[in-house]
Amino acid sequence: MADLGAVNSAINDTVEKLVINTIRCLGADLTQEHSGGHPGTVMGAAAIGVALWRFAMRYNPKNPDWYVIRGSLPRSSLSDRSFSRFNRDRFVLSAGHACLFQYIHLHLAGYDAWTADQLKTYHNPNFGMAAGHPEIEFPGIEVTTGPLGQGIANAVGLAIAAKNLAATYNKPGFDIVDNKIWCFTGDGCLQEGVGQEALSLAGHLRLDNLIVIYDDNQVTVDGSITNCFTDDSSAKISANGFHVIEVQEGTNDLPAILEAFDEAKTIQGKPVFVHIRTVIGYGSHRANTGAAHGQPLGIDEVEYVKGVFGFDPRVKCHIPDEVYEYFRPVVARGHEDEEKWKALYIKYAEAYPAEYAEIQQRLTGCLPDGWRELLPPKSKLPTAEQPTRKSSGIVVTTLVPKFKHFVTGSADLLESTYVSFPNQIEFQHPDTGLGDYSGRQIRYGIREFAMVGLSNGISAYQDGMFIPICSTFFQFWLYAAPAARMSALQGLRIIGIGTHDSIGIGEDGPTHQPIALSSFYRSLPNYNFIRPADAEECMGAWEIALDSSHTPSLFALSRQPVPLHEHSDRSKVKFGAYSIFSTSSDDSHPQLIIISSGSEVTRSIEAAKRLGDELNLRVRVVSMPSQAHFDKQSYEYRDSVLGEGKALVVAIEAWSSYGWARYAHASLSMHTFGQSAPQATLYEIFGFGVDNIVAKVKAWVESKTMDGEIVLPRLGQFEELLLGYVNPHKH
């Protein structure tokens, strides 16, 4: 703990005021520069920022240990990463709209990339580092928090990652992982459900390396929060299991904030919630109003603010030399702190070479060589029909126990989604008797959004160190969608399991039957959305996910059993689509192509056999587990799979038809919500029985045949063959 007396005596009152007021004026100036942004938090929370970056956090601005996640630069060699300082403190700005608050402090703290010119790219039409919300690519930014609340979940995930590493690798006298996770939140973050989900779990897990800072300025865009949010936040978060520290005047009282942070760092057995009251837009006429939140103050008001704080109103973005001098000790302290850690790590490597080697291997971002050979070949897969959720579980039980990269978890559906593994240890506080922090299975509870948000934090802790696997029913990935989007945007490797993926869920009914959710996940950039047809394609899906170091994945898996198809091929899943069955011995020149995914491939093959006989046509069935991967293939490959423009193409999938017009002339798809009935009955009710597939496709083919020749539909003539269909015998 810092000596508070020494800290206070080191702060010259005049200099302290100059530093804090400089930050406030920068917030006003930089938002006005390009007529956009959020000045209020910068002005109200400046003292919090000084307490964090000048005193409380442990980091080295000259070596932020950042490795580009999206792969735009060559990956570092292992030797370059030998001293990757994963033990630095992490700062997470959950209130991402207040990013200028972070950017200014990164500049003042001495991050080389964060120049004064970079600060001026904030809301600049010419792209720079100072984006409108913090983005993970840039030094000093640990995670792209995105919309409000998700940063809290990310911070909890980072804290879980640190606790797991410490429990796994720390040895007596060698605390190589003992860092803190600092999360800055505002009124909006605490109103978001995902924030509350994450705080609840953090309290249960007793993550005492997590410090949540609540900048309580009582104002959001619409004005005072008294119109919508009157919770006693301290009492509520205390009830969640946090140690709560109150700072009544955080706008200017730097010593009080420092005292709170010093106390926070000593708390054991509980996460900490530092409740700091501030005045948004402090120093302006708009202080304590919504007008100070999310818009520039205006030229006259900015000049007024600078006058209030003793600055020349005509000089923009001025940073006195004294301010830089005030922050200069940060660089020396950070370097010294890192050198101490490096020395400890060298001794650790000598004392525990096996553990050191394992850490270094994990830092490569890859699984050890030979992992692919551990997966059972097709000849060893079960020949009996089984759900693809169970087939996916084969990979979990094969790989997860062997490699500490993996952290599995579920939103209350571990067994149903087959992500549990043999001899697992639960990630729990050791005093509970339920597990310990070395555990790699997390019970997220019924918190789907937080589950994926936490997984983003776990993955972001250090590039390549962790591979989170998270699972729930596919329909509940709708709850998780905002966090899954952030996984894709950041290039974080998360592996998602979405089971019970269609009307095949059966009796749970339409509320749980995900007939349209695939449209969202298929459209996400940088996202592996894969729906395998059988156990062999499940192996291929997992290979894609594990080869994708900077792309998240989600598998849509069946509840109902499917056979192991004769011609399924894991090596072809990466192509997105391939021919899995043909009525012709050489599969050449098909006249009719049926495209399917997942469990509908089985029905399509059965229908193709009959259609080939009844229509005397060459029929091909294409399994398309991933539209996105198919779209990446060459034109020649795609054309060859889809018949080179010489075949009628129909898609069969028990989801919405959205997107199928890119590949097919017609579809048999869902056009209503489902019903509650056994899955076999539902497939009949909604037209996916083999008899009806044959009848509908046969009639459609005949309607496109003139004088014995098939006439292909033109652009815009896509047909919905099940539109309005209800089975009269089953409804």
C-alpha positions in Angstrom: 0.0 0.0 0.0 1.3 3.4 -0.9 2.3 5.8 1.9 -0.5 8.3 1.8 1.5 10.9 3.6 4.3 10.6 1.0 1.8 10.7 -1.8 0.1 13.9 -0.5 3.4 15.6 0.2 4.6 14.8 -3.3 1.6 16.7 -4.8 2.1 20.4 -5.1 -1.4 21.9 -4.8 -0.8 24.3 -7.6 0.5 21.6 -9.9 -2.2 19.2 -9.0 -4.9 21.7 -9.9 -3.0 22.6 -13.1 -2.9 18.9 -14.2 -6.6 18.2 -13.5 -7.7 21.4 -15.1 -5.5 20.9 -18.1 -7.3 17.5 -18.6 -10.7 19.2 -18.3 -9.8 21.9 -20.9 -8.5 19.2 -23.2 -11.8 17.4 -23.0 -13.7 20.6 -23.9 -11.3 21.5 -26.7 -11.0 18.1 -28.3 -14.7 17.5 -28.5 -15.2 21.0 -30.0 -12.4 20.5 -32.5 -14.6 18.3 -34.8 -18.0 19.1 -33.3 -18.6 15.7 -31.7 -17.9 13.6 -28.6 -18.4 13.4 -24.9 -16.7 16.1 -22.8 -18.6 15.7 -19.6 -16.9 12.7 -18.0 -13.4 14.0 -18.9 -14.2 17.2 -17.0 -15.9 15.5 -14.0 -13.6 12.5 -13.6 -10.2 14.0 -14.3 -9.1 13.5 -10.8 -10.0 9.8 -11.0 -7.9 9.5 -14.1 -4.9 11.1 -12.4 -5.2 8.8 -9.4 -5.3 5.8 -11.8 -2.6 6.5 -14.3 -0.2 8.6 -12.1 -0.4 6.5 -8.9 -2.6 3.4 -8.6 -2.1 1.2 -11.7 1.0 -1.0 -12.4 2.0 -0.7 -16.0 4.8 0.4 -18.3 3.7 2.9 -20.9 6.9 2.3 -22.9 6.2 -1.4 -23.2 2.4 -1.9 -23.2 3.0 -5.5 -24.4 0.5 -5.2 -27.1 0.3 -7.7 -29.9 -2.0 -6.9 -32.8 -5.0 -9.1 -32.5 -6.3 -8.8 -36.1 -3.1 -10.0 -37.6 -2.3 -6.8 -39.5 1.4 -7.1 -38.4 3.6 -10.2 -38.4 3.3 -12.3 -35.2 6.2 -12.1 -32.8 8.4 -15.0 -32.4 8.4 -17.0 -29.2 11.7 -15.4 -28.1 10.3 -11.9 -28.6 7.4 -12.9 -26.3 9.5 -14.5 -23.6 8.9 -11.5 -21.4 5.4 -10.8 -22.4 4.3 -9.0 -19.3 0.9 -10.5 -18.8 1.1 -9.5 -15.2 0.5 -5.8 -15.9 -2.7 -4.2 -14.4 -5.6 -4.0 -16.9 -7.8 -0.9 -17.3 -11.2 -1.5 -18.8 -13.4 1.5 -19.8 -16.9 0.1 -19.7 -18.2 3.6 -20.1 -16.7 3.6 -23.6 -18.3 6.8 -24.7 -15.9 8.5 -22.3 -12.9 7.2 -24.3 -11.3 10.7 -24.5 -10.8 10.4 -20.7 -8.6 7.3 -21.4 -6.9 8.7 -24.5 -5.8 11.9 -22.7 -4.3 9.9 -19.8 -2.5 7.5 -22.2 -0.9 10.5 -23.8 0.1 12.1 -20.5 1.4 8.8 -19.1 3.9 8.5 -21.9 2.5 6.0 -24.4 4.6 6.7 -27.5 1.7 6.0 -29.9 -0.6 8.3 -28.2 0.8 11.6 -29.4 -0.9 15.0 -29.2 -1.7 14.7 -32.9 -3.4 11.3 -32.3 -5.6 12.9 -29.6 -6.8 15.4 -32.3 -8.1 12.5 -34.4 -10.9 12.1 -32.0 -14.1 12.4 -34.0 -11.9 13.4 -36.9 -13.2 12.5 -40.4 -9.6 11.4 -41.1 -9.3 8.1 -39.3 -6.8 7.9 -36.4 -6.4 5.9 -33.2 -8.8 8.1 -31.1 -12.0 6.3 -32.2 -15.3 7.2 -30.8 -15.1 4.2 -28.5 -11.9 2.5 -27.4 -10.7 -0.2 -29.7 -8.4 -3.1 -28.8 -5.8 -2.7 -31.6 -4.2 0.3 -29.9 -1.6 0.5 -27.1 -3.1 0.7 -23.6 -6.5 -0.5 -24.6 -7.1 -4.0 -23.4 -10.6 -4.7 -24.8 -13.2 -3.1 -27.1 -16.0 -2.7 -24.6 -18.6 -1.4 -27.1 -22.1 -0.6 -25.9 -22.5 0.1 -22.2 -22.3 -2.6 -19.6 -20.3 -5.1 -21.6 -17.0 -3.7 -20.2 -18.0 -4.9 -16.8 -18.4 -8.4 -18.1 -15.1 -8.1 -20.0 -13.4 -7.0 -16.7 -14.8 -9.9 -14.8 -13.5 -12.2 -17.5 -10.0 -10.6 -17.3 -10.1 -11.1 -13.5 -11.1 -14.8 -14.0 -8.2 -15.3 -16.4 -5.7 -13.7 -14.0 -7.0 -15.8 -11.1 -6.8 -19.0 -13.1 -3.2 -18.3 -14.2 -2.2 -17.5 -10.7 -3.7 -20.6 -9.3 -2.2 -22.7 -12.1 1.3 -21.3 -12.2 2.2 -19.3 -9.1 4.6 -21.1 -6.7 5.8 -20.2 -3.2 7.9 -17.1 -3.6 7.0 -16.8 -7.2 3.8 -14.7 -7.6 4.3 -14.2 -11.3 0.6 -13.3 -11.7 -0.9 -11.0 -9.1 -2.2 -8.1 -11.1 -5.4 -6.1 -10.6 -8.2 -5.4 -13.1 -9.6 -1.9 -12.9 -13.0 -1.2 -14.5 -14.4 2.3 -14.9 -18.2 2.4 -15.1 -20.9 5.0 -15.1 -24.6 5.3 -14.5 -25.5 3.7 -17.8 -23.3 0.6 -17.3 -25.1 -0.2 -14.0 -28.5 0.1 -15.7 -27.6 -2.5 -18.3 -28.6 -6.0 -17.6 -25.3 -7.5 -18.7 -23.5 -5.3 -16.1 -25.7 -6.7 -13.3 -25.2 -10.3 -14.6 -21.5 -9.9 -14.5 -21.3 -8.2 -11.1 -23.5 -10.9 -9.6 -21.1 -13.6 -10.8 -18.0 -11.7 -9.8 -19.4 -11.4 -6.2 -20.2 -15.1 -6.1 -16.7 -16.0 -7.3 -15.1 -13.6 -4.8 -12.7 -12.1 -7.4 -10.6 -9.8 -5.1 -8.4 -8.8 -8.1 -11.3 -6.9 -9.6 -11.8 -3.2 -8.7 -14.9 -1.6 -10.2 -14.9 2.2 -10.2 -18.4 3.8 -10.4 -18.3 7.4 -11.7 -21.6 8.4 -10.2 -22.4 11.8 -11.8 -26.2 11.1 -11.8 -26.6 12.2 -15.5 -27.1 10.4 -18.8 -28.0 11.7 -22.2 -31.6 12.3 -21.3 -30.7 14.2 -18.1 -30.8 13.3 -14.4 -31.1 9.6 -13.7 -33.7 10.4 -11.0 -36.2 9.9 -13.8 -35.3 6.3 -14.3 -32.6 4.9 -11.9 -33.0 5.4 -8.2 -31.3 2.2 -7.0 -29.1 2.3 -3.9 -26.2 1.0 -6.0 -23.8 0.6 -3.1 -26.2 -1.5 -1.1 -27.1 -3.6 -4.2 -23.5 -4.3 -5.1 -22.6 -4.9 -1.5 -25.4 -7.5 -1.5 -23.7 -9.1 -4.5 -20.7 -9.8 -2.4 -18.5 -6.7 -3.1 -16.5 -4.6 -0.6 -17.8 -1.1 -1.1 -15.8 2.1 -0.6 -17.4 5.5 -0.8 -15.8 8.7 -2.0 -18.3 11.5 -1.5 -16.4 14.2 -3.5 -14.5 12.8 -6.4 -14.5 15.8 -8.7 -11.5 17.4 -7.0 -10.4 15.4 -3.9 -7.5 13.5 -5.3 -6.2 12.4 -1.9 -9.6 10.8 -1.0 -9.6 8.9 -4.3 -6.0 7.7 -3.7 -6.9 6.6 -0.2 -9.9 4.6 -1.7 -7.7 3.0 -4.3 -5.1 2.0 -1.8 -7.7 0.4 0.4 -9.2 -1.4 -2.6 -5.8 -3.0 -3.4 -5.6 -4.5 0.1 -9.0 -6.2 0.2 -9.0 -10.0 0.2 -11.8 -12.4 -0.5 -14.1 -9.9 -2.2 -14.1 -7.8 -5.4 -14.2 -4.0 -4.7 -16.7 -1.4 -5.7 -15.4 2.2 -5.4 -18.4 4.5 -5.5 -17.1 8.0 -6.5 -19.5 10.9 -6.8 -18.5 13.5 -9.4 -20.0 16.5 -11.3 -20.3 15.9 -15.0 -19.1 18.8 -17.1 -17.5 20.4 -14.1 -16.4 24.0 -14.7 -19.1 24.7 -17.4 -22.5 26.2 -17.3 -23.8 22.8 -18.4 -22.4 21.0 -15.3 -24.8 18.4 -13.9 -27.0 18.4 -17.0 -27.5 16.0 -19.9 -26.2 18.7 -22.2 -22.7 18.1 -20.9 -22.8 14.4 -21.6 -22.7 13.6 -25.3 -22.2 16.8 -27.3 -19.6 19.6 -27.6 -20.1 22.5 -25.3 -19.9 25.1 -28.0 -17.2 27.6 -28.9 -18.2 30.3 -26.5 -18.7 27.8 -23.6 -15.3 26.2 -24.3 -13.7 29.6 -24.0 -15.6 30.2 -20.8 -14.3 26.9 -19.3 -10.7 27.7 -20.2 -11.1 31.1 -18.6 -12.6 29.6 -15.4 -9.5 27.3 -15.1 -7.0 30.1 -15.8 -6.1 29.1 -19.4 -5.9 31.4 -22.4 -9.4 31.0 -24.1 -7.8 31.5 -27.6 -5.2 28.7 -27.3 -6.5 25.2 -28.1 -5.3 21.9 -26.7 -2.6 23.5 -24.6 -0.6 21.1 -22.3 1.9 23.0 -20.0 5.3 21.4 -19.5 4.5 21.1 -15.8 1.8 18.6 -16.6 4.2 16.4 -18.6 6.7 16.7 -15.7 4.0 15.6 -13.2 3.4 12.3 -15.1 7.1 11.7 -15.9 7.8 9.5 -12.9 5.3 7.0 -14.3 7.8 5.9 -17.0 10.6 5.2 -14.6 8.3 3.5 -12.1 6.8 1.3 -14.8 10.2 0.3 -16.2 11.5 -0.5 -12.7 8.4 -2.5 -11.9 8.7 -4.5 -15.1 12.4 -5.2 -14.6 11.6 -6.6 -11.2 8.9 -8.9 -12.7 11.3 -10.0 -15.5 13.9 -10.9 -12.9 11.3 -12.9 -11.0 10.2 -14.6 -14.2 13.8 -15.6 -15.1 14.2 -17.3 -11.7 10.8 -18.9 -12.1 11.9 -20.4 -15.4 15.0 -21.9 -13.8 13.1 -23.2 -10.8 10.0 -24.5 -12.7 11.1 -25.2 -16.3 8.0 -27.4 -17.1 5.6 -24.7 -16.0 7.6 -22.0 -17.8 7.6 -24.0 -21.0 3.9 -24.5 -20.8 3.3 -20.8 -20.3 5.5 -20.0 -23.3 3.8 -22.5 -25.5 0.4 -20.9 -24.6 1.8 -17.5 -25.5 2.3 -18.7 -29.1 -1.5 -18.6 -29.6 -1.5 -22.2 -30.9 -2.3 -25.6 -29.4 0.8 -27.9 -29.2 1.6 -29.9 -32.4 -0.4 -33.1 -32.7 -3.7 -31.9 -31.4 -5.4 -32.7 -34.7 -4.3 -36.3 -34.6 -6.0 -36.7 -31.2 -9.4 -36.3 -32.9 -10.9 -39.7 -33.8 -10.8 -40.5 -37.6 -14.1 -41.1 -39.3 -13.6 -44.8 -39.0 -13.6 -44.5 -35.2 -16.6 -42.3 -34.9 -19.9 -43.8 -33.6 -21.8 -45.5 -36.4 -25.1 -45.3 -34.6 -27.2 -42.2 -35.0 -26.5 -39.5 -32.5 -27.2 -35.8 -32.1 -24.5 -33.5 -33.3 -24.3 -31.9 -29.9 -23.1 -35.2 -28.6 -20.6 -35.5 -31.5 -19.2 -32.1 -30.6 -18.7 -33.4 -27.1 -16.3 -36.0 -28.4 -13.9 -33.1 -29.1 -14.4 -31.5 -25.7 -13.7 -34.7 -23.8 -10.7 -35.5 -26.1 -8.9 -32.1 -26.1 -10.0 -30.1 -23.1 -8.5 -32.3 -20.4 -5.1 -32.3 -22.2 -4.6 -28.6 -22.8 -4.9 -25.8 -20.2 -5.7 -23.3 -22.9 -9.3 -24.4 -22.7 -11.8 -22.9 -20.3 -15.3 -24.4 -20.7 -18.6 -23.2 -19.4 -22.3 -23.0 -19.8 -25.3 -20.9 -18.9 -26.8 -23.7 -16.8 -26.7 -26.3 -19.5 -23.4 -28.1 -19.1 -24.7 -31.6 -19.6 -27.3 -30.8 -22.3 -24.6 -29.1 -24.4 -21.9 -31.7 -23.8 -19.2 -29.2 -22.7 -18.3 -30.9 -19.4 -15.2 -33.0 -19.4 -13.7 -35.8 -17.3 -12.1 -35.0 -14.0 -12.9 -31.4 -14.3 -12.4 -28.9 -11.5 -15.0 -26.1 -11.2 -13.7 -22.5 -11.2 -14.8 -21.5 -7.8 -13.4 -19.8 -4.7 -11.6 -22.5 -2.8 -13.4 -21.7 0.5 -16.7 -22.8 -1.1 -15.7 -26.4 -1.4 -17.0 -26.4 -4.9 -13.7 -26.2 -6.7 -10.8 -23.7 -6.8 -9.3 -21.0 -9.1 -7.3 -23.6 -11.1 -10.6 -25.0 -12.4 -11.3 -24.7 -16.0 -15.1 -25.3 -16.0 -17.2 -22.2 -15.2 -20.8 -22.3 -14.2 -22.0 -19.0 -15.6 -25.5 -19.4 -14.3 -28.4 -18.3 -16.4 -26.5 -15.3 -17.7 -26.0 -15.8 -21.5 -25.1 -12.3 -22.3 -22.6 -12.1 -19.5 -21.2 -15.5 -20.4 -20.0 -14.4 -23.8 -18.9 -11.0 -22.5 -16.8 -12.7 -19.8 -15.4 -15.0 -22.4 -14.3 -12.0 -24.4 -12.4 -10.8 -21.4 -10.8 -14.2 -20.8 -9.7 -14.4 -24.4 -8.4 -10.8 -24.4 -6.3 -11.3 -21.3 -3.3 -12.3 -23.3 -3.5 -13.1 -27.0 -3.5 -16.9 -27.3 -3.4 -17.7 -23.6 -7.0 -18.9 -23.3 -9.6 -20.6 -25.6 -13.0 -20.1 -23.9 -15.8 -22.5 -24.8 -19.2 -21.3 -23.9 -22.6 -23.0 -24.5 -26.3 -22.8 -24.3 -29.3 -23.6 -26.5 -29.0 -21.9 -29.8 -32.1 -19.8 -29.2 -30.4 -18.3 -26.2 -27.6 -17.1 -28.3 -30.0 -14.3 -29.1 -29.4 -13.1 -25.6 -25.7 -13.4 -26.2 -25.7 -11.8 -29.6 -24.3 -8.3 -28.6 -21.3 -9.9 -27.0 -20.8 -12.3 -29.9 -20.7 -9.3 -32.2 -17.9 -7.8 -30.1 -16.0 -11.1 -30.2 -16.0 -10.8 -34.0 -15.2 -7.1 -34.1 -12.1 -7.7 -31.9 -11.0 -10.9 -33.4 -11.2 -12.9 -30.2 -11.2 -16.7 -30.4 -14.3 -17.8 -28.6 -15.9 -21.2 -29.4 -19.6 -21.1 -28.9 -21.9 -24.2 -28.7 -25.6 -23.6 -29.6 -27.5 -26.8 -29.3 -31.2 -27.7 -29.9 -30.8 -25.7 -33.0 -34.2 -25.9 -34.8 -37.8 -27.0 -34.5 -36.1 -30.3 -33.6 -36.1 -29.1 -30.0 -39.7 -30.3 -30.0 -42.0 -29.9 -27.0 -40.4 -26.8 -25.6 -42.3 -25.0 -28.3 -42.0 -21.9 -30.5 -40.4 -19.8 -27.7 -37.3 -22.0 -27.8 -37.2 -22.9 -31.5 -34.6 -20.6 -33.3 -36.2 -20.3 -36.8 -34.5 -17.0 -37.7 -31.4 -16.5 -35.5 -29.1 -18.0 -38.1 -29.6 -14.9 -40.3 -27.8 -12.7 -37.7 -24.9 -15.0 -37.1 -24.4 -15.8 -40.8 -24.2 -12.1 -41.6 -21.6 -11.2 -38.9 -18.2 -10.3 -40.4 -15.2 -12.4 -39.1 -17.4 -15.1 -37.6 -17.4 -18.8 -38.1 -21.0 -19.9 -38.0 -21.2 -23.6 -38.7 -24.0 -26.1 -38.8 -22.5 -29.6 -39.2 -24.6 -32.5 -40.6 -23.0 -35.3 -38.6 -20.2 -36.3 -36.4 -17.6 -36.1 -39.2 -18.6 -32.6 -40.0 -18.4 -31.8 -36.3 -14.7 -32.7 -36.4 -14.3 -30.4 -39.3 -16.1 -27.6 -37.5 -13.8 -27.9 -34.5 -10.7 -27.9 -36.7 -11.8 -24.6 -38.3 -12.5 -23.1 -34.9 -9.1 -24.1 -33.5 -7.2 -23.0 -36.6 -8.9 -19.6 -36.4 -6.8 -17.8 -33.9 -8.5 -14.4 -34.4 -12.0 -15.4 -35.4 -14.8 -16.6 -33.0 -16.9 -19.6 -33.9 -20.4 -20.8 -33.1 -21.7 -24.3 -33.9 -25.4 -24.9 -34.4 -26.0 -28.4 -33.2 -29.0 -30.8 -33.2 -30.9 -32.3 -30.3 -32.2 -35.1 -32.5 -29.9 -37.9 -33.7 -28.5 -38.0 -37.2 -26.6 -40.8 -39.0 -23.0 -40.7 -40.0 -23.2 -40.0 -43.7 -21.2 -42.1 -46.1 -19.6 -39.2 -47.9 -19.3 -36.6 -45.2 -15.8 -35.2 -45.0 -14.2 -33.1 -42.3 -11.6 -31.8 -44.7 -14.3 -30.3 -46.9 -16.1 -28.4 -44.1 -13.6 -25.5 -44.5 -14.9 -25.1 -48.1 -18.3 -24.2 -46.7 -20.2 -26.6 -49.0 -19.5 -29.7 -50.9 -21.3 -32.6 -52.6 -22.3 -35.2 -50.0 -24.5 -37.4 -52.1 -25.4 -38.0 -55.8 -27.8 -40.3 -57.6 -25.2 -40.4 -60.4 -22.2 -42.6 -60.0 -19.8 -39.9 -61.1 -21.7 -36.9 -59.7 -21.3 -35.1 -63.0 -23.7 -32.7 -64.6 -26.5 -32.7 -62.0 -29.9 -31.5 -63.2 -31.2 -30.9 -59.7 -29.2 -29.8 -56.7 -30.6 -29.9 -53.1 -28.6 -27.7 -50.6 -29.0 -28.4 -46.9 -27.3 -27.9 -43.6 -27.3 -29.8 -40.3 -30.0 -32.3 -39.6 -31.9 -31.5 -42.8 -29.1 -33.1 -44.8 -30.4 -36.5 -43.8 -33.9 -35.7 -45.1 -32.5 -34.2 -48.3 -30.5 -37.3 -49.1 -33.6 -39.5 -48.6 -35.7 -37.2 -50.8 -33.0 -37.1 -53.5 -33.0 -40.8 -53.8 -36.7 -40.8 -54.6 -36.6 -37.7 -56.8 -33.9 -39.3 -58.9 -36.1 -42.3 -59.6 -39.4 -40.5 -60.0 -38.1 -37.7 -62.2 -35.4 -39.7 -63.9 -32.9 -36.9 -63.1 -29.4 -36.7 -61.9 -29.7 -35.3 -58.3 -26.9 -34.0 -56.1 -27.2 -33.1 -52.4 -24.8 -30.4 -51.2 -24.1 -30.1 -47.5 -23.5 -26.4 -46.7 -22.3 -26.2 -43.1 -21.0 -22.6 -43.5 -22.2 -20.0 -46.0 -19.4 -17.7 -45.1 -16.7 -20.2 -45.8 -18.4 -21.1 -49.1 -18.4 -17.4 -50.1 -14.7 -17.2 -49.6 -14.0 -20.0 -52.2 -13.0 -19.3 -55.8 -15.7 -18.7 -58.3 -14.7 -21.9 -60.1 -15.2 -24.0 -56.9 -18.5 -22.4 -56.1 -19.7 -22.8 -59.6 -18.8 -26.5 -59.7 -20.6 -27.2 -56.4 -23.8 -25.4 -57.6 -24.0 -27.0 -61.0 -22.3 -24.4 -63.3 -25.5 -22.7 -64.0 -27.1 -25.8 -65.6 -29.1 -27.2 -62.7 -32.2 -26.3 -60.7 -31.1 -25.6 -57.1 -33.4 -25.8 -54.1 -32.4 -25.2 -50.5 -34.0 -27.2 -47.6 -33.5 -25.9 -44.1 -35.9 -25.7 -41.1 -35.0 -22.0 -40.6 -35.9 -18.8 -42.3 -35.1 -18.7 -46.0 -33.2 -15.4 -45.6 -30.0 -15.5 -47.6 -30.8 -18.7 -49.6 -31.6 -16.7 -52.8 -27.8 -16.2 -53.3 -27.4 -19.9 -53.9 -30.7 -21.4 -54.9 -33.7 -20.9 -57.1 -36.2 -22.0 -54.4 -36.3 -23.1 -50.8 -38.3 -25.2 -48.4 -38.0 -23.1 -45.2 -39.8 -21.9 -42.1 -42.3 -19.1 -42.6 -44.0 -19.1 -39.2 -43.0 -19.7 -35.6 -43.0 -23.3 -34.5 -45.3 -25.3 -32.2 -45.0 -27.5 -29.2 -45.0 -31.1 -30.3 -42.5 -34.0 -30.6 -39.8 -33.1 -33.1 -40.8 -35.8 -35.6 -44.3 -34.4 -35.7 -43.1 -30.8 -36.1 -41.0 -31.8 -39.2 -44.2 -33.2 -40.7 -46.4 -30.2 -39.6 -44.1 -27.7 -41.2 -43.5 -29.6 -44.5 -40.1 -31.2 -43.9 -41.3 -34.7 -44.0 -39.6 -36.6 -46.8 -42.9 -37.3 -48.6 -43.8 -33.6 -48.7 -40.3 -32.6 -49.7 -40.5 -35.0 -52.7 -44.0 -33.8 -53.6 -43.1 -30.1 -53.4 -39.8 -30.4 -55.3 -41.2 -32.7 -57.9 -44.1 -30.2 -58.6 -41.6 -27.3 -58.8 -39.2 -29.1 -61.2 -42.1 -30.1 -63.4 -43.3 -26.4 -63.4 -39.8 -25.5 -64.7 -39.8 -28.1 -67.5 -40.9 -27.2 -71.0 -40.7 -29.7 -73.9 -38.6 -32.0 -71.8 -36.0 -29.3 -71.0 -35.4 -27.6 -67.6 -35.8 -23.8 -67.8 -33.8 -22.1 -65.1 -35.5 -19.2 -63.2 -34.1 -15.7 -63.7 -32.9 -13.3 -61.0 -35.8 -12.3 -58.7 -37.8 -15.4 -59.4 -36.8 -17.2 -56.1 -39.7 -19.3 -54.9 -40.8 -20.2 -51.3 -42.1 -23.8 -51.8 -43.5 -24.0 -48.2 -45.1 -20.5 -48.1 -48.4 -20.9 -46.3 -48.0 -24.7 -45.9 -49.7 -26.5 -43.1 -49.9 -30.3 -43.0 -53.7 -30.9 -42.9 -53.2 -34.2 -41.2 -50.9 -33.0 -38.4 -52.1 -29.5 -37.6 
